[in-house]
Amino acid sequence: MVGLSSLGRFSEPALLVMISLADGAAHGYAIQNDIAALTDDRPGPGTLYGAIRRLEEHGFIEALPVEERRKPYRLTPRGHEALGAELRRMRALAHRGLTRLGMA
């Protein structure tokens, strides 16, 4: 399986988009607002739509029919699997780091 690491330096914005879509389909502006609520940092349109394009190219998300001039996206089964794998990897890494700091 191809994971999010295949996105290179764009993996963090892509991860945030996928986390946002884990709650259900959403259009770009809603994704942008959700990421801002999660991280206190709003991605710019170039970063957001660049990540969306790459995620679509890799088959992690797909566009749905346009609704009132808005184009919603959703996770694909492949994206769901890749997101879960990446979040489990991050959880394990964070646990090891906190253990080394004596904070686990």
TIVO-2410 file (N, C-alpha, C; in nm, 3 decimals):
# residues 104
REC num residu      c1      c2      c3 atome chaine
REC   1      M   0.084  -0.119   0.000     N      A
REC   1      M   0.000   0.000   0.000    CA      A
REC   1      M   0.088   0.125   0.000     C      A
REC   2      V   0.052   0.222  -0.080     N      A
REC   2      V   0.121   0.349  -0.083    CA      A
REC   2      V   0.066   0.435   0.030     C      A
REC   3      G   0.155   0.485   0.114     N      A
REC   3      G   0.112   0.566   0.227    CA      A
REC   3      G   0.129   0.714   0.200     C      A
REC   4      L   0.100   0.793   0.299     N      A
REC   4      L   0.108   0.938   0.284    CA      A
REC   4      L   0.251   0.987   0.265     C      A
REC   5      S   0.350   0.906   0.301     N      A
REC   5      S   0.488   0.947   0.281    CA      A
REC   5      S   0.519   0.967   0.133     C      A
REC   6      S   0.439   0.907   0.046     N      A
REC   6      S   0.459   0.924  -0.098    CA      A
REC   6      S   0.430   1.068  -0.141     C      A
REC   7      L   0.370   1.148  -0.055     N      A
REC   7      L   0.340   1.287  -0.087    CA      A
REC   7      L   0.455   1.380  -0.051     C      A
REC   8      G   0.562   1.325   0.006     N      A
REC   8      G   0.681   1.404   0.038    CA      A
REC   8      G   0.653   1.517   0.134     C      A
REC   9      R   0.707   1.633   0.100     N      A
REC   9      R   0.696   1.749   0.191    CA      A
REC   9      R   0.553   1.799   0.205     C      A
REC  10      F   0.462   1.748   0.125     N      A
REC  10      F   0.323   1.789   0.131    CA      A
REC  10      F   0.240   1.699   0.221     C      A
REC  11      S   0.304   1.609   0.293     N      A
REC  11      S   0.228   1.512   0.369    CA      A
REC  11      S   0.151   1.574   0.486     C      A
REC  12      E   0.201   1.679   0.550     N      A
REC  12      E   0.127   1.737   0.663    CA      A
REC  12      E  -0.004   1.803   0.618     C      A
REC  13      P  -0.003   1.891   0.516     N      A
REC  13      P  -0.132   1.945   0.472    CA      A
REC  13      P  -0.227   1.835   0.426     C      A
REC  14      A  -0.174   1.734   0.359     N      A
REC  14      A  -0.258   1.624   0.312    CA      A
REC  14      A  -0.318   1.549   0.431     C      A
REC  15      L  -0.238   1.526   0.534     N      A
REC  15      L  -0.287   1.458   0.654    CA      A
REC  15      L  -0.400   1.538   0.717     C      A
REC  16      L  -0.386   1.669   0.725     N      A
REC  16      L  -0.489   1.752   0.785    CA      A
REC  16      L  -0.617   1.751   0.702     C      A
REC  17      V  -0.604   1.752   0.570     N      A
REC  17      V  -0.723   1.742   0.484    CA      A
REC  17      V  -0.793   1.610   0.509     C      A
REC  18      M  -0.717   1.501   0.517     N      A
REC  18      M  -0.777   1.370   0.537    CA      A
REC  18      M  -0.844   1.359   0.674     C      A
REC  19      I  -0.781   1.416   0.776     N      A
REC  19      I  -0.842   1.416   0.909    CA      A
REC  19      I  -0.974   1.492   0.905     C      A
REC  20      S  -0.976   1.604   0.836     N      A
REC  20      S  -1.100   1.680   0.822    CA      A
REC  20      S  -1.208   1.597   0.753     C      A
REC  21      L  -1.171   1.526   0.647     N      A
REC  21      L  -1.269   1.447   0.573    CA      A
REC  21      L  -1.309   1.318   0.644     C      A
REC  22      A  -1.237   1.282   0.750     N      A
REC  22      A  -1.274   1.162   0.827    CA      A
REC  22      A  -1.411   1.178   0.892     C      A
REC  23      D  -1.455   1.301   0.910     N      A
REC  23      D  -1.587   1.330   0.967    CA      A
REC  23      D  -1.698   1.324   0.863     C      A
REC  24      G  -1.661   1.319   0.737     N      A
REC  24      G  -1.759   1.316   0.629    CA      A
REC  24      G  -1.718   1.411   0.517     C      A
REC  25      A  -1.791   1.404   0.408     N      A
REC  25      A  -1.760   1.486   0.291    CA      A
REC  25      A  -1.769   1.634   0.324     C      A
REC  26      A  -1.683   1.713   0.258     N      A
REC  26      A  -1.682   1.858   0.279    CA      A
REC  26      A  -1.620   1.926   0.157     C      A
REC  27      H  -1.655   2.052   0.138     N      A
REC  27      H  -1.596   2.131   0.031    CA      A
REC  27      H  -1.475   2.206   0.085     C      A
REC  28      G  -1.399   2.266  -0.006     N      A
REC  28      G  -1.272   2.329   0.031    CA      A
REC  28      G  -1.279   2.428   0.145     C      A
REC  29      Y  -1.375   2.519   0.140     N      A
REC  29      Y  -1.384   2.621   0.246    CA      A
REC  29      Y  -1.413   2.557   0.381     C      A
REC  30      A  -1.500   2.456   0.384     N      A
REC  30      A  -1.530   2.386   0.510    CA      A
REC  30      A  -1.407   2.310   0.561     C      A
REC  31      I  -1.332   2.251   0.470     N      A
REC  31      I  -1.208   2.182   0.509    CA      A
REC  31      I  -1.110   2.283   0.568     C      A
REC  32      Q  -1.097   2.396   0.502     N      A
REC  32      Q  -1.007   2.502   0.549    CA      A
REC  32      Q  -1.046   2.547   0.690     C      A
REC  33      N  -1.175   2.568   0.714     N      A
REC  33      N  -1.222   2.610   0.846    CA      A
REC  33      N  -1.198   2.501   0.951     C      A
REC  34      D  -1.219   2.376   0.914     N      A
REC  34      D  -1.199   2.266   1.008    CA      A
REC  34      D  -1.052   2.254   1.046     C      A
REC  35      I  -0.964   2.266   0.948     N      A
REC  35      I  -0.820   2.260   0.978    CA      A
REC  35      I  -0.782   2.375   1.070     C      A
REC  36      A  -0.837   2.493   1.046     N      A
REC  36      A  -0.809   2.607   1.134    CA      A
REC  36      A  -0.855   2.579   1.276     C      A
REC  37      A  -0.970   2.515   1.292     N      A
REC  37      A  -1.020   2.480   1.426    CA      A
REC  37      A  -0.932   2.375   1.492     C      A
REC  38      L  -0.880   2.281   1.413     N      A
REC  38      L  -0.795   2.175   1.468    CA      A
REC  38      L  -0.657   2.224   1.507     C      A
REC  39      T  -0.602   2.318   1.430     N      A
REC  39      T  -0.461   2.354   1.446    CA      A
REC  39      T  -0.435   2.499   1.482     C      A
REC  40      D  -0.538   2.581   1.484     N      A
REC  40      D  -0.523   2.726   1.503    CA      A
REC  40      D  -0.441   2.790   1.392     C      A
REC  41      D  -0.435   2.725   1.276     N      A
REC  41      D  -0.362   2.777   1.160    CA      A
REC  41      D  -0.443   2.745   1.035     C      A
REC  42      R  -0.480   2.845   0.960     N      A
REC  42      R  -0.562   2.827   0.840    CA      A
REC  42      R  -0.469   2.810   0.719     C      A
REC  43      P  -0.482   2.698   0.649     N      A
REC  43      P  -0.398   2.682   0.529    CA      A
REC  43      P  -0.444   2.777   0.420     C      A
REC  44      G  -0.348   2.828   0.344     N      A
REC  44      G  -0.382   2.914   0.230    CA      A
REC  44      G  -0.445   2.830   0.120     C      A
REC  45      P  -0.511   2.895   0.027     N      A
REC  45      P  -0.577   2.823  -0.081    CA      A
REC  45      P  -0.480   2.739  -0.165     C      A
REC  46      G  -0.362   2.791  -0.191     N      A
REC  46      G  -0.264   2.714  -0.270    CA      A
REC  46      G  -0.223   2.586  -0.199     C      A
REC  47      T  -0.198   2.596  -0.070     N      A
REC  47      T  -0.160   2.478   0.009    CA      A
REC  47      T  -0.275   2.380   0.015     C      A
REC  48      L  -0.396   2.430   0.043     N      A
REC  48      L  -0.513   2.345   0.056    CA      A
REC  48      L  -0.544   2.272  -0.075     C      A
REC  49      Y  -0.557   2.348  -0.182     N      A
REC  49      Y  -0.598   2.285  -0.308    CA      A
REC  49      Y  -0.485   2.205  -0.372     C      A
REC  50      G  -0.360   2.240  -0.340     N      A
REC  50      G  -0.248   2.156  -0.383    CA      A
REC  50      G  -0.254   2.020  -0.316     C      A
REC  51      A  -0.282   2.020  -0.185     N      A
REC  51      A  -0.295   1.894  -0.111    CA      A
REC  51      A  -0.413   1.813  -0.163     C      A
REC  52      I  -0.526   1.879  -0.187     N      A
REC  52      I  -0.644   1.810  -0.239    CA      A
REC  52      I  -0.612   1.746  -0.374     C      A
REC  53      R  -0.545   1.819  -0.461     N      A
REC  53      R  -0.512   1.765  -0.593    CA      A
REC  53      R  -0.424   1.641  -0.582     C      A
REC  54      R  -0.321   1.649  -0.498     N      A
REC  54      R  -0.231   1.534  -0.480    CA      A
REC  54      R  -0.304   1.415  -0.418     C      A
REC  55      L  -0.391   1.442  -0.322     N      A
REC  55      L  -0.468   1.332  -0.261    CA      A
REC  55      L  -0.559   1.266  -0.363     C      A
REC  56      E  -0.619   1.345  -0.450     N      A
REC  56      E  -0.702   1.288  -0.557    CA      A
REC  56      E  -0.616   1.204  -0.652     C      A
REC  57      E  -0.500   1.256  -0.690     N      A
REC  57      E  -0.411   1.185  -0.782    CA      A
REC  57      E  -0.368   1.050  -0.726     C      A
REC  58      H  -0.351   1.042  -0.595     N      A
REC  58      H  -0.309   0.917  -0.530    CA      A
REC  58      H  -0.428   0.827  -0.495     C      A
REC  59      G  -0.549   0.874  -0.518     N      A
REC  59      G  -0.667   0.793  -0.490    CA      A
REC  59      G  -0.707   0.789  -0.344     C      A
REC  60      F  -0.658   0.885  -0.263     N      A
REC  60      F  -0.692   0.888  -0.121    CA      A
REC  60      F  -0.824   0.959  -0.095     C      A
REC  61      I  -0.859   1.054  -0.182     N      A
REC  61      I  -0.988   1.123  -0.173    CA      A
REC  61      I  -1.048   1.128  -0.314     C      A
REC  62      E  -1.178   1.158  -0.319     N      A
REC  62      E  -1.243   1.175  -0.449    CA      A
REC  62      E  -1.342   1.289  -0.441     C      A
REC  63      A  -1.359   1.355  -0.555     N      A
REC  63      A  -1.456   1.464  -0.564    CA      A
REC  63      A  -1.596   1.406  -0.582     C      A
REC  64      L  -1.691   1.472  -0.524     N      A
REC  64      L  -1.833   1.437  -0.540    CA      A
REC  64      L  -1.896   1.539  -0.634     C      A
REC  65      P  -2.018   1.515  -0.678     N      A
REC  65      P  -2.084   1.612  -0.766    CA      A
REC  65      P  -2.093   1.750  -0.699     C      A
REC  66      V  -2.079   1.853  -0.780     N      A
REC  66      V  -2.085   1.991  -0.732    CA      A
REC  66      V  -2.222   2.019  -0.673     C      A
REC  67      E  -2.222   2.087  -0.558     N      A
REC  67      E  -2.345   2.127  -0.489    CA      A
REC  67      E  -2.343   2.278  -0.470     C      A
REC  68      E  -2.434   2.347  -0.535     N      A
REC  68      E  -2.443   2.493  -0.521    CA      A
REC  68      E  -2.308   2.561  -0.538     C      A
REC  69      R  -2.241   2.531  -0.648     N      A
REC  69      R  -2.110   2.587  -0.684    CA      A
REC  69      R  -1.997   2.540  -0.594     C      A
REC  70      R  -2.022   2.448  -0.504     N      A
REC  70      R  -1.917   2.396  -0.416    CA      A
REC  70      R  -1.889   2.252  -0.454     C      A
REC  71      K  -1.761   2.217  -0.454     N      A
REC  71      K  -1.718   2.083  -0.491    CA      A
REC  71      K  -1.676   2.007  -0.365     C      A
REC  72      P  -1.760   1.917  -0.316     N      A
REC  72      P  -1.723   1.842  -0.196    CA      A
REC  72      P  -1.628   1.726  -0.230     C      A
REC  73      Y  -1.556   1.684  -0.130     N      A
REC  73      Y  -1.462   1.571  -0.141    CA      A
REC  73      Y  -1.491   1.474  -0.028     C      A
REC  74      R  -1.451   1.349  -0.049     N      A
REC  74      R  -1.463   1.250   0.057    CA      A
REC  74      R  -1.344   1.155   0.051     C      A
REC  75      L  -1.319   1.091   0.165     N      A
REC  75      L  -1.215   0.989   0.171    CA      A
REC  75      L  -1.260   0.868   0.089     C      A
REC  76      T  -1.166   0.806   0.022     N      A
REC  76      T  -1.192   0.678  -0.044    CA      A
REC  76      T  -1.159   0.567   0.056     C      A
REC  77      P  -1.196   0.444   0.029     N      A
REC  77      P  -1.153   0.335   0.117    CA      A
REC  77      P  -1.000   0.329   0.130     C      A
REC  78      R  -0.930   0.354   0.021     N      A
REC  78      R  -0.783   0.357   0.026    CA      A
REC  78      R  -0.735   0.470   0.117     C      A
REC  79      G  -0.801   0.586   0.109     N      A
REC  79      G  -0.764   0.698   0.195    CA      A
REC  79      G  -0.792   0.670   0.341     C      A
REC  80      H  -0.904   0.605   0.369     N      A
REC  80      H  -0.939   0.568   0.506    CA      A
REC  80      H  -0.831   0.477   0.564     C      A
REC  81      E  -0.789   0.379   0.487     N      A
REC  81      E  -0.686   0.285   0.532    CA      A
REC  81      E  -0.552   0.357   0.552     C      A
REC  82      A  -0.514   0.442   0.458     N      A
REC  82      A  -0.387   0.514   0.469    CA      A
REC  82      A  -0.387   0.610   0.587     C      A
REC  83      L  -0.499   0.679   0.610     N      A
REC  83      L  -0.508   0.770   0.724    CA      A
REC  83      L  -0.496   0.694   0.855     C      A
REC  84      G  -0.567   0.584   0.868     N      A
REC  84      G  -0.556   0.504   0.990    CA      A
REC  84      G  -0.415   0.456   1.015     C      A
REC  85      A  -0.348   0.409   0.911     N      A
REC  85      A  -0.210   0.361   0.925    CA      A
REC  85      A  -0.117   0.474   0.968     C      A
REC  86      E  -0.134   0.591   0.908     N      A
REC  86      E  -0.048   0.705   0.942    CA      A
REC  86      E  -0.074   0.752   1.085     C      A
REC  87      L  -0.197   0.757   1.127     N      A
REC  87      L  -0.227   0.801   1.264    CA      A
REC  87      L  -0.178   0.700   1.367     C      A
REC  88      R  -0.186   0.572   1.336     N      A
REC  88      R  -0.130   0.471   1.428    CA      A
REC  88      R   0.021   0.484   1.437     C      A
REC  89      R   0.087   0.510   1.322     N      A
REC  89      R   0.232   0.529   1.322    CA      A
REC  89      R   0.269   0.650   1.406     C      A
REC  90      M   0.195   0.758   1.392     N      A
REC  90      M   0.223   0.880   1.469    CA      A
REC  90      M   0.200   0.858   1.618     C      A
REC  91      R   0.093   0.782   1.652     N      A
REC  91      R   0.065   0.754   1.793    CA      A
REC  91      R   0.180   0.675   1.855     C      A
REC  92      A   0.231   0.575   1.783     N      A
REC  92      A   0.342   0.493   1.833    CA      A
REC  92      A   0.468   0.578   1.850     C      A
REC  93      L   0.494   0.666   1.754     N      A
REC  93      L   0.611   0.753   1.762    CA      A
REC  93      L   0.598   0.849   1.880     C      A
REC  94      A   0.481   0.909   1.898     N      A
REC  94      A   0.460   1.000   2.010    CA      A
REC  94      A   0.477   0.927   2.143     C      A
REC  95      H   0.426   0.804   2.152     N      A
REC  95      H   0.440   0.727   2.275    CA      A
REC  95      H   0.588   0.701   2.307     C      A
REC  96      R   0.665   0.663   2.204     N      A
REC  96      R   0.808   0.638   2.227    CA      A
REC  96      R   0.878   0.765   2.272     C      A
REC  97      G   0.845   0.878   2.208     N      A
REC  97      G   0.907   1.004   2.247    CA      A
REC  97      G   0.871   1.045   2.388     C      A
REC  98      L   0.743   1.032   2.424     N      A
REC  98      L   0.700   1.067   2.561    CA      A
REC  98      L   0.762   0.974   2.664     C      A
REC  99      T   0.779   0.848   2.629     N      A
REC  99      T   0.845   0.753   2.718    CA      A
REC  99      T   0.988   0.797   2.744     C      A
REC 100      R   1.058   0.835   2.640     N      A
REC 100      R   1.196   0.878   2.656    CA      A
REC 100      R   1.206   1.005   2.740     C      A
REC 101      L   1.103   1.088   2.735     N      A
REC 101      L   1.101   1.209   2.817    CA      A
REC 101      L   1.051   1.182   2.960     C      A
REC 102      G   1.010   1.059   2.986     N      A
REC 102      G   0.955   1.025   3.116    CA      A
REC 102      G   0.814   1.079   3.136     C      A
REC 103      M   0.741   1.099   3.028     N      A
REC 103      M   0.608   1.159   3.036    CA      A
REC 103      M   0.497   1.065   2.994     C      A
REC 104      A   0.529   0.941   2.964     N      A
REC 104      A   0.425   0.847   2.918    CA      A
REC 104      A   0.354   0.784   3.033     C      A
***
